[in-house]
Amino acid sequence: MTYSIGEFSKLVGLSGYTLRFYEKEGLIKVNRDENNVRIYSDENKLWIESLLHLKNTGMSLKDMKRFAMWGHMGDKTMEERLDLLRNHRKKVVEDLEKLRQSLEHLDKKIDFYENELGDCFS
């Protein structure tokens, strides 16, 4: 199936400006019709969803661009892409551990204040 930029924008939850930026930066390749109008596909949708997951895990724009460029180059760059993903995964695991520790600290603080406030009302 194909989509105009407006339809695709609604489908993936990104503004037209963001989609054009992603195209300009080489993160996504978009076909165009005979009038040079962008035509998005279901393949573009899958690719955008993948990029958004990388972005949501804190991957830098630089690394996302590198990953996209290697993807556009084909199978000969699979090792590079795998290395990039493995390294990024290590960072995500470290970030998750830091967040877990911070959440534990927050829970202790909340418990303290709830206990203190509970004593005031007794």
Beta strands, then each sheet from edge to edge (+ up, - down):
strand 1: 2-3
strand 2: 31-32
strand 3: 38-41
sheet 1: 1+ 3- 2+
end
